[in-house]
Amino acid sequence: MRVLQISKVCSSGRELSERSRDCVAVVTLEVEPVATGRRNLWYCETGNGWDEFMGLMDLRQIRRGVWALLCLLGGAVAALAAPEHYVLDKENSVVGFTYYLSDTATEGTMPVASADLLLDLQDVRRSKIDVTLSPAQAKAGFIFATEALKGARVLDVSNHPTIRFVAREISGTIHGAQVTGDLTVRGVTRPVTLAAQLFRQRGTEAGDLNNLSILLTGQLDRRAFGAVGYPDLVGPNIDLRILARVTKDSR
């Protein structure tokens, strides 16, 4: 463990030369766990102001790794925390899909029924995603296509009322990740890989990670799931665009 940086951060957003209780100390530490060898950063922000911090702590002590004492001053560790549970905003989350009717791209939607989301924004590999969709409420652009989509030759919703995706492996970062998991349609499970991005929701402040939007995109071949109906009219490939809006569980 070693100290990388000790910063003076003030309410004005810049460092000040004068002594001020409006400023706090932020200590950045590097930790290298033996088990993984990963480079991890811990951030500890003192709550007593810069002056009190400098008066109570000797910099040589800090560099010996006495990070626990810093946090006892009122700071909080923001990194290396356990994955956090996020709650799905059903009303503002939707699965969009594009199918090709006589080679013409046609849009459809399907609501998200439920989602179990455990997100680690520092290490996406530790995140867990389990999403269930409601194909019975799907819309395929116009009434005849919608009825055909729900029928026995495509999604067969009377016998298979849900579609489920469970992530098995996640790689990358929150800015660009690959999510590989098991997709179950019509009772048939196949591996699918989706591209994922995570964004702050519009109107939230910089650094606010309580309200997020997750965008998943990819493509599948409907024939792999037995949804083979109307091959003369509808192509085999389906483009997916899943937008899930989530809020950190405050419980």
trRosetta pair geometry for C-beta under 8 A, 3 or more apart (Angstrom, degrees):
i j d omega theta_ij theta_ji phi_ij phi_ji
1 29 6.0 4 -171 178 98 114
1 30 6.8 168 -148 82 50 56
1 31 5.4 -4 -104 -101 88 72
1 32 7.8 -158 -73 18 49 73
1 65 4.7 94 94 -127 117 122
1 67 7.2 -102 166 -10 140 129
2 29 7.1 164 84 -155 30 71
2 30 5.4 -9 59 52 79 102
2 63 7.5 11 -155 -158 72 70
2 65 7.2 -60 -92 -80 34 95
3 6 6.7 5 175 -47 126 93
3 27 6.5 -56 -136 -170 106 101
3 28 7.2 106 -163 79 62 56
3 29 5.8 -44 -101 -102 53 72
3 30 7.9 175 -99 13 7 80
3 62 5.6 54 -70 140 156 96
3 63 5.2 -94 24 -106 128 60
3 65 7.5 -152 -36 -84 87 51
4 28 4.6 -54 62 104 106 105
4 29 6.8 169 5 -111 87 17
4 30 5.3 87 -44 -29 113 104
4 41 7.3 -45 16 -126 146 104
5 27 7.5 173 91 -152 55 42
5 28 4.5 20 51 40 91 117
6 25 6.2 -12 -173 -168 92 107
6 26 7.6 160 -157 79 44 47
6 27 5.4 -8 -108 -106 76 75
6 28 7.7 -147 -70 22 37 73
6 59 7.2 -113 3 -127 165 101
6 62 6.8 46 -77 136 135 160
7 15 7.7 -112 -175 -83 81 117
7 25 7.1 146 76 -157 46 55
7 26 4.7 -17 62 60 100 97
7 27 7.9 -171 23 -75 70 31
7 28 7.4 43 -5 -13 106 104
8 15 5.0 85 85 -131 102 101
8 16 7.5 -112 134 41 124 62
8 23 5.4 12 -179 176 92 129
8 24 7.8 163 -152 80 52 31
8 25 6.3 -31 -98 -100 59 64
8 50 5.3 42 -136 -116 102 138
9 15 7.4 -58 -95 -84 32 73
9 23 6.5 157 80 -155 35 76
9 24 5.8 -24 65 62 89 79
9 25 7.7 139 20 -113 81 16
9 26 5.4 31 -3 -9 125 119
9 45 7.8 -48 47 -130 132 109
10 13 7.1 -58 81 15 76 19
10 14 6.4 -27 53 72 111 42
10 15 6.3 134 -1 -116 110 28
10 16 5.1 59 -52 -5 163 106
10 20 6.5 39 -124 85 119 137
10 22 5.5 53 -157 114 88 95
10 23 4.1 -38 -90 -93 82 89
10 24 8.0 158 -89 15 39 60
10 50 7.9 -37 -80 -26 83 135
11 22 4.5 -77 6 178 114 109
11 23 7.5 -114 -8 -74 71 50
12 16 7.0 84 35 -53 130 113
12 22 7.4 61 -17 131 84 135
15 23 7.7 66 -138 -130 58 134
16 20 5.7 24 79 9 143 138
16 22 7.9 47 16 75 146 107
16 23 6.2 -136 38 -61 106 135
19 50 7.3 -153 -148 88 63 108
19 51 5.0 62 -166 -83 106 119
20 23 4.9 86 80 -2 98 102
20 49 7.4 -136 115 -160 49 110
20 50 6.7 41 66 38 66 120
20 51 7.4 167 53 -29 23 109
21 49 4.1 -49 -141 -115 64 146
21 50 7.8 -158 -114 30 27 75
21 51 6.6 -55 -80 22 63 117
21 52 7.9 47 -117 -13 85 103
22 49 7.6 39 7 -125 16 99
23 49 6.4 72 70 -158 59 69
23 50 3.9 -8 102 -17 106 127
23 51 7.9 96 65 -20 100 73
24 45 5.6 46 134 -176 136 91
24 46 5.3 -173 -168 70 94 75
24 47 6.8 -8 -125 -103 131 24
24 48 7.8 114 -123 53 88 39
24 49 6.2 -84 -91 -111 62 25
24 50 6.1 -151 -109 -54 12 72
24 53 7.3 99 -162 -28 55 141
25 45 7.4 166 87 -149 47 50
25 46 4.8 26 53 21 89 121
25 50 5.6 119 -49 -115 83 67
25 53 4.2 -162 3 137 133 169
25 54 7.5 147 -59 -48 138 74
25 70 7.8 -102 100 -152 117 112
26 43 6.2 -10 -172 -168 101 96
26 44 7.2 158 -155 78 52 45
26 45 5.0 -15 -103 -99 81 79
26 46 7.8 -138 -73 11 39 74
27 43 7.4 152 77 -155 50 46
27 44 4.7 -14 57 60 100 98
27 45 8.0 -172 20 -76 68 33
27 46 7.8 63 -9 -30 102 95
27 62 6.6 -130 -130 -160 139 126
27 67 6.8 -168 112 -126 137 90
27 70 5.4 -42 24 -172 148 164
27 75 7.8 -30 29 -122 101 168
28 41 5.9 -17 -166 -166 96 111
28 42 7.3 152 -156 77 45 51
28 43 5.8 -14 -101 -101 70 72
29 41 6.9 143 74 -158 47 57
29 42 4.4 -14 60 57 102 102
29 43 7.9 -168 22 -73 75 28
29 44 7.1 30 -4 -2 112 109
29 65 7.6 94 -141 -132 128 70
29 67 5.3 -26 -53 -91 159 144
30 39 6.5 -28 -159 -163 106 86
30 40 7.2 136 -158 76 55 48
30 41 6.0 -31 -99 -100 61 66
30 42 7.9 -161 -72 18 15 79
31 40 4.8 -32 66 74 91 102
31 41 7.6 166 18 -93 81 17
31 42 6.0 53 -13 -19 119 110
31 80 7.1 2 54 -63 140 154
32 37 6.5 2 -175 -149 96 40
32 38 7.3 -177 -139 77 60 38
32 39 6.4 -19 -96 -101 85 54
32 40 7.3 167 -84 24 36 82
33 36 5.0 38 82 35 115 92
33 37 7.2 -81 78 -31 68 21
33 38 6.4 10 39 44 100 83
33 40 7.0 36 -12 7 97 130
34 37 7.6 13 -165 -64 23 61
38 123 7.5 32 171 -104 165 131
40 79 6.5 171 178 138 92 121
40 80 5.4 69 173 -73 137 111
40 122 7.5 56 -139 162 95 131
41 79 5.4 40 89 67 69 170
42 67 6.7 59 101 -177 140 156
42 77 5.6 -34 -159 -142 100 102
42 78 8.0 137 -161 47 53 61
42 79 5.4 -144 -106 61 41 105
42 80 6.1 -35 -88 14 87 124
43 77 7.0 134 65 -145 55 48
43 78 4.9 -20 61 38 112 107
43 79 5.8 91 7 -4 88 104
44 67 6.0 167 -19 -169 154 96
44 70 4.7 86 127 115 144 122
44 71 4.9 -94 -141 -73 122 83
44 75 4.2 65 -180 139 78 153
44 76 7.3 169 -136 61 56 25
44 77 6.1 -18 -87 -85 79 67
45 75 4.6 157 67 -134 42 93
45 76 6.3 -14 45 36 94 73
45 78 8.0 38 -5 -22 107 116
46 49 7.5 -74 114 36 109 21
46 50 8.0 128 73 -86 125 39
46 52 7.6 -161 149 85 133 99
46 53 4.7 125 78 -89 168 123
46 70 6.2 -91 -73 -172 98 81
46 73 4.5 -13 -138 101 97 129
46 74 5.9 70 -171 61 54 90
46 75 5.0 -42 -79 -59 38 103
47 73 6.4 176 35 127 74 75
47 74 2.6 -91 35 125 118 130
47 75 6.3 -164 -23 -63 82 45
48 52 3.9 -84 133 86 113 144
48 53 6.2 150 73 -52 98 74
48 56 7.7 39 83 2 150 141
48 73 5.3 -88 2 174 119 103
48 74 5.7 134 -34 20 79 134
49 52 4.9 84 66 14 90 103
49 53 6.7 -154 95 -10 45 91
50 53 5.6 -60 -149 36 30 115
50 54 6.3 23 159 -15 67 107
51 54 6.1 -59 -149 38 28 105
51 55 6.2 23 155 -17 64 111
52 55 5.6 -61 -147 40 31 111
52 56 6.0 17 162 -12 68 113
52 73 7.6 160 119 -164 112 124
53 56 6.3 -67 -143 40 23 100
53 57 5.9 -24 177 22 64 116
53 70 8.0 39 -142 -137 106 85
53 73 6.6 91 -102 161 82 164
54 57 7.0 -72 -121 54 20 81
56 73 6.9 151 82 -103 152 128
57 61 6.2 -129 -168 67 78 121
57 62 5.9 61 164 -54 123 105
57 66 7.9 -173 -143 88 108 122
57 69 7.1 148 -104 115 109 120
57 70 6.9 31 -93 -90 155 82
57 73 7.9 -67 -41 -52 121 147
58 61 4.4 88 69 -1 90 106
58 62 7.3 -161 93 -9 49 81
59 62 5.4 -48 -151 30 42 115
59 63 6.4 36 154 -16 69 104
60 63 5.8 -55 -148 39 35 109
60 64 6.8 38 150 -23 63 102
61 64 5.7 -56 -157 30 36 112
61 66 5.0 -27 158 23 91 140
61 69 7.7 -28 141 55 125 148
62 65 8.0 89 169 -37 36 13
62 66 6.2 -92 -103 51 34 89
62 67 7.7 72 -152 -80 71 58
62 70 7.0 63 -119 -60 99 124
66 69 4.8 0 153 18 103 119
66 70 7.2 124 113 -21 73 88
67 70 5.4 -50 -159 30 48 117
67 71 6.6 41 151 -16 74 102
68 71 6.0 -58 -154 37 35 107
68 72 6.5 39 150 -24 66 105
69 72 5.5 -52 -150 31 35 116
69 73 7.2 47 150 -30 61 95
70 73 5.9 -49 -168 15 37 115
70 75 5.7 0 138 16 82 145
71 75 4.4 -95 -121 70 53 101
71 76 7.0 104 -145 -82 97 18
71 77 6.2 -16 -111 -43 139 90
72 75 7.9 0 21 31 24 86
77 80 6.9 -45 160 59 120 96
77 81 6.8 153 113 -66 93 91
78 81 6.9 -57 -177 -23 29 121
79 122 5.3 119 -149 -104 84 150
80 122 6.7 -89 -58 99 36 165
81 84 7.1 19 119 -48 120 102
81 122 7.5 122 36 4 73 133
82 120 7.7 -90 163 -98 34 104
83 118 4.5 65 134 160 128 95
83 119 6.0 168 -163 80 93 21
83 120 4.0 -69 -96 -58 86 91
83 126 5.2 -154 -56 126 119 104
83 127 6.0 159 -131 -99 132 51
83 128 7.1 95 140 8 162 90
84 118 7.1 169 80 -157 22 62
84 119 6.0 -31 63 64 75 77
84 120 7.5 129 10 -86 67 50
84 248 6.0 -5 140 -141 131 102
84 249 7.2 -170 167 40 87 88
85 117 6.9 117 -159 86 55 65
85 118 5.7 -31 -93 -102 62 71
85 119 8.0 129 -113 18 14 75
85 248 7.6 105 86 -159 52 58
85 249 4.2 -13 96 20 100 136
86 117 4.5 -45 62 98 95 121
86 118 7.7 174 15 -94 78 22
86 119 5.5 19 -9 5 123 120
86 212 7.0 -50 -138 43 151 115
86 246 4.0 49 153 160 124 128
86 247 6.4 154 -162 72 82 26
86 248 5.6 -51 -105 -97 78 43
86 249 6.3 -151 -104 -19 20 83
87 117 7.7 -159 -68 46 14 110
87 246 6.4 152 71 -160 36 78
87 247 5.3 -26 60 64 92 84
87 248 7.7 34 13 128 82 7
87 249 5.2 109 -33 -78 99 84
88 93 5.8 -52 -174 -1 100 160
88 112 6.4 -115 178 118 145 135
88 114 7.1 156 39 -161 146 38
88 115 4.1 103 -53 44 140 117
88 117 6.7 122 -56 -4 87 125
88 244 6.2 -62 -129 -166 98 105
88 245 7.6 98 -161 76 58 53
88 246 5.7 -42 -98 -102 45 83
89 92 4.7 -8 123 46 118 100
89 93 5.7 136 81 -27 68 102
89 245 4.2 -39 51 95 122 100
89 246 6.5 -156 -1 -89 85 27
89 247 6.3 81 -51 -14 102 101
90 93 5.9 -70 -132 40 26 106
90 111 7.2 44 -176 -178 92 107
90 112 6.1 -143 -130 80 73 92
90 113 7.9 13 -129 -150 121 16
92 245 4.6 -19 102 36 109 144
93 111 7.9 89 93 -158 77 66
93 112 4.8 -36 114 27 116 136
93 115 7.7 -73 136 -11 166 142
93 243 6.3 -157 -144 105 59 67
93 244 4.6 29 -139 -127 124 53
93 245 5.2 -144 -69 25 86 75
93 246 7.9 50 -78 -56 133 67
94 109 5.4 -23 -179 -158 120 113
94 110 7.4 137 -170 66 73 41
94 111 6.4 -51 -118 -108 72 51
94 112 6.9 -137 -99 -11 24 93
94 242 7.8 -156 103 -145 41 52
94 243 5.9 11 54 56 71 96
95 109 6.7 136 79 -162 58 58
95 110 4.4 -26 69 65 113 91
95 111 7.4 -160 21 -83 89 3
95 112 6.3 121 -26 -61 96 82
95 133 5.8 -17 -1 -117 151 131
95 240 6.9 -35 -168 -156 96 93
95 241 7.6 141 -166 79 50 49
95 242 4.9 -15 -112 -107 76 83
95 243 8.0 -177 -86 26 32 60
96 107 6.6 -25 -167 -161 101 99
96 108 7.3 148 -160 82 55 46
96 109 5.6 -29 -102 -101 61 75
96 240 7.5 132 83 -166 58 45
96 241 4.2 -21 70 70 105 100
96 242 7.3 -166 28 -77 66 34
96 243 7.2 31 -1 1 105 99
97 107 7.6 142 81 -157 44 53
97 108 5.1 -23 67 67 90 95
97 109 7.4 166 20 -90 75 26
97 110 6.8 23 -2 0 116 109
97 238 5.5 -5 -172 179 117 105
97 239 6.5 153 -159 80 59 55
97 240 5.6 -19 -104 -103 84 58
97 241 7.2 -178 -79 25 37 72
98 105 5.2 -9 -173 -163 118 98
98 106 6.9 145 -156 69 65 39
98 107 5.8 -31 -100 -99 76 58
98 108 7.4 167 -88 21 28 77
98 238 7.0 156 72 -163 50 56
98 239 4.1 -3 51 54 104 109
98 241 7.6 47 -14 -2 98 108
99 105 7.9 146 79 -149 28 51
99 106 5.7 -29 69 63 75 94
99 108 6.6 14 6 2 103 123
99 140 7.3 -19 31 -152 130 103
99 234 5.7 -5 161 -158 121 110
99 235 7.0 176 -177 54 73 81
99 238 5.5 -21 -88 -110 82 83
99 239 8.0 -162 -65 24 37 73
100 103 5.7 4 172 -123 110 25
100 104 6.6 144 -160 58 64 30
100 105 6.0 -31 -101 -89 74 50
100 106 7.2 153 -106 14 22 84
100 234 6.7 128 75 -159 56 58
100 235 3.8 4 68 23 114 125
100 237 6.8 30 5 65 121 86
101 104 5.4 -37 72 62 75 90
101 106 4.7 23 7 -10 115 138
101 145 7.0 -60 -85 -108 145 134
101 233 6.1 -6 -149 159 74 88
101 234 5.7 -25 -99 -98 63 75
102 233 6.2 -37 -51 -157 78 63
103 235 7.1 83 -86 -44 50 125
106 140 7.2 39 131 169 119 78
106 141 4.9 -70 176 -32 105 165
106 145 7.1 -101 142 -158 150 168
107 141 5.9 121 69 -84 58 107
108 138 6.3 30 165 176 117 99
108 139 5.8 -172 -155 96 78 55
108 140 4.2 -17 -105 -118 129 47
108 141 5.7 -78 -78 -31 77 84
108 145 7.7 -130 -85 127 122 122
108 146 7.8 159 -131 -94 116 77
108 149 7.1 147 -144 -96 159 164
109 138 6.9 -178 93 -150 46 63
109 139 5.3 8 51 52 85 97
110 133 5.3 37 135 -176 121 124
110 134 6.7 -178 178 68 86 59
110 135 6.1 -18 -142 -104 129 50
110 137 6.9 118 -150 85 61 77
110 138 4.2 -17 -98 -103 91 92
110 139 7.7 -172 -72 23 51 59
110 163 7.6 13 152 36 151 136
111 133 7.1 148 88 -156 44 73
111 134 5.1 -9 72 46 94 113
111 137 5.1 -18 22 96 114 132
111 138 7.9 -142 10 -79 67 51
112 115 6.1 -3 169 -40 128 111
112 131 6.3 -58 -144 -167 110 106
112 132 7.4 105 -169 78 67 50
112 133 5.9 -58 -112 -103 49 67
112 134 7.6 112 -177 4 5 89
112 242 7.9 90 -73 -157 119 103
112 244 6.6 71 -56 -105 168 95
113 132 4.7 -56 65 107 110 95
113 133 6.1 133 0 -152 94 12
113 134 4.4 116 -62 -47 106 96
113 162 6.7 -75 25 -124 155 101
114 131 7.5 178 94 -151 52 46
114 132 4.8 14 53 48 86 111
115 129 7.5 -29 -165 -160 100 73
115 130 6.8 151 -158 85 52 57
115 131 4.6 -3 -109 -108 91 76
115 132 7.2 -157 -72 24 50 67
115 244 6.4 97 -82 -146 172 139
115 246 7.7 -97 97 -94 139 113
116 128 7.1 -32 119 119 94 105
116 129 7.7 146 83 -160 65 27
116 130 4.2 0 53 59 103 110
116 131 7.9 -146 29 -67 60 43
117 127 7.8 -13 -171 -173 72 101
117 128 7.3 170 -151 88 31 67
117 129 6.0 13 -113 -112 73 66
117 130 7.7 -149 -65 36 47 65
117 214 8.0 -167 -134 -8 144 157
117 244 7.7 162 -73 142 147 144
117 246 5.9 -66 74 -126 161 152
118 127 6.1 173 97 -155 67 55
118 128 4.1 24 48 44 109 99
118 129 7.9 -134 38 -59 65 44
119 124 7.9 -25 -158 -124 74 69
119 127 4.9 11 -125 -123 46 113
119 212 7.8 -115 101 56 176 157
119 246 7.8 129 -20 105 141 154
120 123 5.0 -26 129 65 127 69
120 124 6.3 -177 78 -99 84 26
120 125 7.6 -44 70 56 130 49
120 126 4.1 25 11 75 156 105
120 127 5.0 -140 24 -61 79 75
121 124 7.5 18 -129 -76 25 74
121 174 5.5 11 -151 -63 77 142
121 198 7.5 -139 -121 110 93 162
121 209 6.3 -61 -44 -155 168 143
123 126 5.0 52 100 6 103 109
124 127 5.2 -31 -164 1 58 122
124 170 5.1 -111 140 135 94 120
124 171 7.3 107 89 -162 112 8
124 172 6.2 -23 59 77 147 67
124 173 6.2 166 -9 -134 128 23
124 174 6.2 171 -69 -63 120 62
124 177 5.2 -109 140 -107 164 144
125 169 8.0 -18 -139 -164 80 62
125 170 5.6 -176 -111 80 39 85
125 171 6.5 29 -87 -96 92 50
127 167 7.4 -1 108 93 89 154
127 170 5.5 -31 59 54 101 165
128 167 6.5 -179 -155 64 43 111
129 165 7.3 -19 126 115 103 97
129 166 7.3 164 96 -151 66 37
129 167 3.9 64 51 -6 98 126
129 170 7.5 104 3 -66 114 131
129 179 6.6 -5 38 -156 148 139
129 181 7.0 -97 79 -64 105 157
130 164 7.5 -6 -172 -170 77 100
130 165 7.5 -180 -147 92 36 56
130 166 5.0 10 -113 -112 80 80
130 167 7.3 -109 -62 17 53 78
131 164 7.1 164 88 -152 50 54
131 165 4.9 -1 58 57 96 97
131 166 8.0 -170 26 -73 59 44
131 242 7.7 74 141 -171 169 149
131 244 7.4 -108 -108 -82 136 145
132 162 5.3 -22 -167 -166 104 122
132 163 7.2 147 -160 77 53 47
132 164 5.0 -16 -104 -101 75 83
133 162 6.7 136 67 -164 53 65
133 163 4.2 -16 57 62 110 100
133 164 7.4 -159 18 -72 75 37
133 165 7.8 46 -15 -4 105 97
134 137 4.5 23 117 25 116 110
134 138 7.5 -174 106 -42 65 72
134 161 7.5 -15 -142 165 66 79
134 162 6.9 -36 -97 -111 47 66
135 138 5.1 -18 -159 -21 53 123
135 149 7.8 -142 -175 141 99 99
135 150 6.7 154 144 -113 94 76
135 155 4.7 -153 172 170 146 148
135 157 4.9 -152 101 -98 105 110
135 160 7.4 20 43 107 142 86
135 161 7.2 -165 49 -167 92 34
135 162 7.3 160 7 -128 93 15
135 163 5.5 89 -42 -20 109 110
136 150 6.5 75 -124 -134 49 121
136 157 4.4 145 -81 174 75 142
136 161 5.8 -11 -30 -145 122 81
138 146 6.8 -179 106 -145 78 85
138 149 5.9 -105 103 122 130 136
138 150 6.7 173 54 -71 106 92
138 155 7.3 104 23 3 149 168
138 157 8.0 -162 17 -72 110 141
139 146 5.5 -27 -140 -106 49 123
140 145 3.9 -129 109 123 123 103
140 146 4.4 -177 26 -79 95 56
140 148 7.4 -79 56 59 164 88
140 149 4.5 162 -51 -27 140 143
141 145 5.5 3 56 67 94 145
141 146 7.4 -171 41 -51 49 87
142 145 5.3 77 60 18 75 107
142 146 6.9 -146 93 -13 31 95
143 146 5.6 -58 -146 34 29 114
143 147 6.4 26 160 -16 66 105
144 147 6.0 -53 -148 37 31 108
144 148 6.4 30 153 -16 63 108
145 148 5.6 -56 -147 40 33 112
145 149 6.2 41 153 -27 66 105
146 149 5.6 -51 -149 30 30 115
146 150 6.7 18 157 -10 63 107
147 150 6.1 -61 -149 41 31 104
147 151 6.3 46 151 -42 64 105
148 151 5.4 -47 -149 14 33 123
148 153 7.4 -39 -170 64 78 109
148 154 6.2 77 145 -8 69 138
148 229 6.8 -163 177 123 95 135
148 230 6.3 28 177 -27 136 147
149 154 5.2 -90 -147 99 35 152
149 155 5.9 25 159 1 67 117
150 154 7.2 22 10 71 10 111
150 155 5.8 -44 -122 60 34 114
150 157 4.6 -40 -159 7 86 126
151 154 5.8 70 62 25 74 92
151 155 7.6 93 50 45 36 70
151 156 7.1 -10 131 -82 34 50
151 229 6.9 98 86 -95 108 177
152 156 4.8 49 -132 -104 46 91
152 158 7.5 -34 -77 36 82 113
152 159 7.7 57 -117 8 83 119
152 229 7.9 120 91 -65 54 138
153 156 7.7 134 8 -61 17 88
153 227 7.7 88 139 -158 51 56
153 228 7.0 -86 -179 73 81 61
153 229 2.7 95 135 -84 109 130
153 230 6.8 106 120 -15 133 79
154 222 7.5 -23 -150 178 83 138
154 227 4.7 42 -160 -160 54 98
154 229 4.6 -83 -57 38 75 125
154 230 7.4 -15 -66 19 110 106
155 160 6.8 -130 164 78 70 111
155 163 7.7 -63 -149 -60 115 117
155 185 7.0 -81 -129 -172 78 99
155 186 6.5 -147 -156 -65 42 93
155 227 6.2 15 -69 -113 48 124
156 159 5.0 -25 152 45 107 104
156 160 5.3 60 94 23 93 105
156 186 5.5 73 43 -120 117 98
157 160 6.4 -83 -119 72 30 65
157 161 5.8 66 -176 -107 75 51
158 161 7.7 16 -137 -69 11 83
159 186 7.9 41 90 -146 104 68
159 187 7.7 -47 130 -26 102 124
160 163 7.8 62 145 -70 106 66
160 185 7.4 88 144 179 146 43
160 186 4.9 -166 12 -118 170 37
160 187 5.5 -121 -99 -30 125 83
163 183 7.4 2 178 -173 96 86
163 184 6.6 179 -156 87 53 65
163 185 5.3 10 -125 -99 104 75
164 183 7.5 171 90 -150 48 44
164 184 4.7 5 55 47 90 110
165 181 5.6 85 178 101 83 132
165 182 7.2 170 -148 85 48 48
165 183 5.0 -9 -102 -102 85 75
165 184 7.7 -163 -72 19 41 70
165 192 7.2 -65 -128 59 110 127
166 181 5.2 -167 92 -175 42 119
166 182 5.1 -4 56 53 94 94
167 170 5.8 21 172 -54 134 102
167 179 5.1 -62 -121 -169 116 104
167 180 7.2 95 -153 73 71 37
167 181 4.0 -84 -106 -74 34 130
168 180 5.9 -56 61 106 92 81
168 181 4.9 149 0 -114 78 59
168 182 6.3 73 -35 -19 119 86
168 191 7.8 -61 29 -124 138 98
169 179 7.7 162 87 -154 53 41
169 180 4.6 -2 59 58 97 106
169 181 7.5 -169 29 -68 59 61
170 177 5.8 9 -174 173 91 128
170 178 7.2 169 -150 84 47 52
170 179 5.2 -4 -106 -107 85 73
170 180 7.7 -164 -74 27 42 66
170 196 7.6 -26 -142 32 104 149
171 177 6.4 163 84 -158 40 79
171 178 5.1 -5 58 53 92 97
172 175 7.8 -125 158 65 105 63
172 176 5.3 -107 -177 106 135 62
172 177 3.5 -175 70 -111 123 55
172 178 5.6 120 -19 5 124 70
172 196 7.5 160 68 61 138 94
173 176 6.2 33 57 48 81 62
173 177 6.3 -151 55 -67 25 88
174 177 7.0 -4 -98 -31 21 118
174 197 7.7 72 160 -161 54 46
174 198 4.2 -59 -172 46 92 128
175 197 6.7 -2 -176 -137 31 85
175 198 7.4 -75 -72 46 29 81
176 195 7.3 -26 -158 -169 76 97
176 196 7.7 136 -159 79 31 57
176 197 6.1 -6 -90 -93 52 85
177 195 7.5 142 79 -165 48 51
177 196 4.3 -27 69 67 98 106
177 197 7.4 169 22 -75 79 37
177 198 7.9 31 6 -15 119 100
178 193 6.0 -5 -175 -172 100 107
178 194 7.5 153 -159 79 52 41
178 195 6.4 -34 -103 -105 61 55
178 196 7.1 177 -89 16 11 92
179 193 7.0 156 81 -156 45 56
179 194 4.8 -20 64 63 99 91
179 195 7.7 160 20 -105 83 6
179 196 4.9 63 -17 -28 116 129
179 216 6.6 -50 43 -126 138 114
180 191 6.4 8 -177 -173 96 104
180 192 7.3 178 -147 89 56 38
180 193 4.5 -20 -96 -100 82 84
180 194 7.9 173 -79 20 36 63
181 191 7.2 172 96 -144 21 65
181 192 6.4 -24 66 61 67 80
181 194 7.7 -24 24 12 100 104
182 189 5.1 5 -177 -172 108 111
182 190 7.4 149 -151 73 63 22
182 191 6.3 -46 -95 -94 56 55
182 192 7.7 105 -139 19 13 83
183 189 6.9 160 80 -147 38 59
183 190 5.9 -26 62 64 89 74
183 191 7.6 100 15 -153 84 11
183 192 4.3 25 -10 2 127 132
183 220 7.0 -86 80 -100 162 152
183 225 7.8 -68 114 -82 103 130
184 187 6.9 -2 -178 -130 99 15
184 188 6.8 164 -150 78 60 34
184 189 4.5 -24 -92 -90 84 82
185 188 6.0 -28 70 60 65 86
185 190 7.9 -33 26 21 96 102
185 222 8.0 -89 115 -141 155 70
185 225 4.0 8 78 -165 114 152
185 226 7.9 -174 106 45 91 84
185 227 6.6 -43 136 -31 127 124
186 225 5.3 126 33 158 113 96
186 226 5.1 -125 101 67 150 113
186 227 6.2 -180 -25 -58 141 87
188 224 7.5 -178 131 134 133 64
188 225 4.6 167 74 -145 125 64
188 226 5.4 140 -18 2 149 111
190 220 7.8 125 87 -150 129 119
190 224 5.1 42 -78 143 170 122
190 225 6.4 -112 2 -74 126 82
192 218 6.4 113 169 129 103 153
192 220 5.8 -32 -118 -89 124 115
193 218 6.5 176 97 -127 50 138
194 216 4.5 21 155 -173 139 101
194 217 6.4 147 -165 67 88 29
194 218 3.9 -96 -110 -30 70 133
194 240 7.0 -64 -114 88 114 129
194 242 7.5 -7 -162 26 152 121
195 216 7.1 153 77 -154 47 51
195 217 5.1 -21 59 62 98 87
195 218 6.3 156 10 -68 72 81
196 214 6.6 -16 -161 -172 101 94
196 215 7.0 151 -153 82 50 54
196 216 5.2 -13 -98 -99 79 75
197 214 7.5 161 83 -155 46 49
197 215 4.8 -9 59 58 93 103
198 212 5.8 -9 -170 -177 98 124
198 213 7.3 154 -157 81 50 51
198 214 5.5 -17 -104 -104 76 71
198 215 7.7 -167 -77 21 30 73
199 212 6.8 144 75 -163 42 72
199 213 4.7 -19 64 62 96 100
199 214 8.0 -176 24 -77 71 29
199 215 7.1 33 -1 -9 111 109
200 204 4.9 -130 172 72 108 122
200 206 7.5 -134 -14 -112 173 39
200 208 6.2 94 -142 71 123 85
200 209 7.5 -86 -98 -95 92 47
200 211 7.2 65 -162 87 67 76
200 212 6.5 -61 -108 -111 37 64
200 213 7.6 24 113 16 11 89
201 204 5.1 81 66 -11 78 122
201 211 4.5 -57 19 130 129 105
201 212 6.5 -147 -31 -110 88 12
201 213 5.4 117 -86 -31 74 100
201 245 6.4 64 -96 -142 124 107
204 208 4.3 -129 168 77 111 137
204 210 7.6 -168 -143 56 138 85
204 211 5.4 -173 -77 64 144 113
205 208 4.7 97 61 -25 74 121
208 211 6.6 1 136 34 111 85
209 212 6.6 8 -164 -60 60 113
209 248 7.0 66 118 -47 75 133
210 247 6.3 13 157 -156 77 72
210 248 4.6 -89 -140 19 62 115
211 245 7.5 4 -175 -177 84 93
211 246 7.6 174 -149 90 45 47
211 247 5.4 -10 -102 -105 72 78
211 248 7.6 -92 -55 0 42 82
212 245 7.5 175 92 -151 43 53
212 246 5.4 -15 65 63 88 91
212 247 7.9 168 22 -85 68 32
212 248 8.0 73 -1 -44 103 82
213 243 6.5 -14 -171 -167 104 90
213 244 7.2 153 -159 81 53 46
213 245 5.2 -23 -103 -101 77 73
213 246 7.7 159 -94 19 28 73
214 242 7.8 -15 110 113 89 94
214 243 7.5 153 79 -156 53 41
214 244 4.5 -13 59 62 103 98
214 245 7.8 -172 20 -79 71 26
214 246 6.5 24 -6 1 110 118
215 241 7.4 -20 -164 -167 91 78
215 242 7.2 150 -158 81 41 59
215 243 5.7 -8 -105 -103 73 71
216 240 7.1 -26 117 126 90 111
216 241 7.6 157 84 -156 56 32
216 242 4.0 -7 59 57 103 110
216 244 7.4 28 0 1 106 106
217 239 7.8 -7 -166 -180 87 87
217 240 6.3 166 -150 92 42 73
217 241 5.3 5 -106 -105 86 66
217 242 7.4 -161 -69 23 42 71
218 239 7.8 179 98 -154 33 54
218 240 5.0 -4 61 54 73 113
219 237 5.8 -3 -176 -169 115 103
219 238 6.7 158 -156 80 64 47
219 239 5.3 -30 -100 -103 87 58
219 240 6.7 -172 -84 11 32 84
220 224 6.9 -106 177 42 94 125
220 225 7.7 30 152 -16 129 119
220 237 7.5 157 83 -149 33 58
220 238 5.4 -17 63 59 82 98
220 240 6.8 41 0 -25 99 120
221 224 4.9 87 83 -13 95 105
221 236 5.1 9 -153 149 84 108
221 237 6.0 -37 -98 -94 64 60
221 238 7.7 161 -100 15 15 82
222 225 6.1 -67 -166 43 50 102
222 227 4.1 -75 173 79 103 112
222 228 7.3 170 117 -77 95 41
222 236 5.8 -149 39 -163 84 60
222 237 7.7 -163 -5 -92 85 11
222 238 5.5 80 -51 -19 100 120
223 226 7.6 56 -169 -71 38 15
223 227 7.1 -106 -79 63 28 63
223 228 5.4 60 -119 -95 76 87
223 236 5.1 -26 -16 -143 110 117
228 231 6.3 -17 175 -56 76 109
229 234 7.7 31 100 45 69 129
230 233 4.5 -43 172 46 104 109
230 234 4.9 56 107 15 108 107
231 234 7.0 -77 -114 62 24 70
231 236 7.5 11 -130 -67 91 85
